[in-house]
Amino acid sequence: MALFDGIRRQLRTVIQWEAPAEGALFQQWQGNGDELKNASKLIVASGQGCIFVYEGKVKTVLNEACLVNLKTDNIPFWTTVSKFMQFFESEHKAHIYFYRRTKILDQKWGTSSPIKYDDPKYKFPVTLLAYGNYSYRIDDPKAFFVNVVGAENNFYIEDFRQVMSSRLVHPLTDFLAESRYSYAEIDANREEIAAGMDAQLKQEFLKMGFAITDFRIEGTDFDEDTLKRINRIANLTAEAQAAEAVGLDYTGIQQLEAMREAARNEGGGAGLGMGLGAGMGMGQMMSQTMGANFSTANNGSSADTDASSSELMQKLAQLKKMYQAELISEDEYSAKKKEILDSM
């Protein structure tokens, strides 16, 4: 039986990639134990490529659909007889490797580790995560075989995804450092960042035999510490804008907040005293902010009365702005409004 099996291997005449493994980019033809002989015919189908390796060296790369007659140093039947005592194994080894020439579309990527850089505008450390998609194809099969596949028999789309993810962090970090985008500008400039990275990635992957196309950044995210810093900046910015709308500076906002917190303190007699003092201070501060010196009586002329009424109307309007900007509570607004109206 061993003799007939050896003869059947010698008679193998057609080599082709009939049923590629799912997700295979590169796959060695095994032939179910058949040997490659000089009478064999190699069929390369549409969308496929083929690398012919003889005695450990790449001899031929077929990058188009074709039919090829193979010629090696193995002679049918003669090898069978001469290698009978060596279990029909020839010392002249030839291997066929098939690969996909078609473009691999819509592949997802994500940074395998956080990207860290210093925000150029706010001067705090940023830790960024990013994700997106890309497409690619095998551009230089020989470089792919030598630099990526190596001693492996098969190489899959998932294998390439891991290679891609491991090489994304460094160029993205470099680009963000050079472009000097603040954290708030990242999403607005995703296309520019992707275009800049695309140029760097193309150079990197061409060395390995791949061509990257349609590289995109779909979204970004920040770690918990960075989000805390971002939210703090957003809150302070909102407070500053609200304060500016009613004529307060940042110090005035902080004083107002401190008085409010003290007024809310209900912890015992000391807290009550503090609350009363803070409440009085708050009232004085709002009066000063609005230019107020309230009087319980109006003894002036008609012109003075008109001026006083106009001033009180301005105070009511400014008080309402403070309430709408959420600088004071509804109770504080009602109490101060009543005080102004009573003074009239």
Salt bridges, closest charged atoms under 4 A:
ASP5 OD1 - ARG8 NH2 2.11
ASP34 OD2 - ARG12 NH1 3.35
GLU35 OE1 - LYS37 NZ 2.30
GLU55 OE2 - HIS92 ND1 3.02
ASP73 OD2 - HIS92 ND1 3.97
GLU89 OE1 - LYS93 NZ 2.86
GLU91 OE1 - LYS83 NZ 2.86
GLU91 OE2 - HIS92 NE2 3.08
ASP106 OD1 - LYS108 NZ 3.70
ASP139 OD1 - ARG137 NH1 3.19
GLU158 OE1 - ARG161 NH1 2.27
ASP174 OD2 - HIS170 NE2 3.07
ASP198 OD2 - LYS202 NZ 3.26
GLU204 OE2 - ARG167 NE 3.69
GLU218 OE2 - LYS108 NZ 3.63
GLU224 OE2 - LYS228 NZ 3.84
GLU257 OE1 - ARG260 NH1 2.84
GLU261 OE2 - ARG264 NH1 2.99
GLU311 OE2 - LYS315 NZ 3.42
GLU332 OE1 - ARG260 NE 3.60
GLU339 OE1 - LYS336 NZ 3.18
ASP342 OD2 - LYS338 NZ 3.00
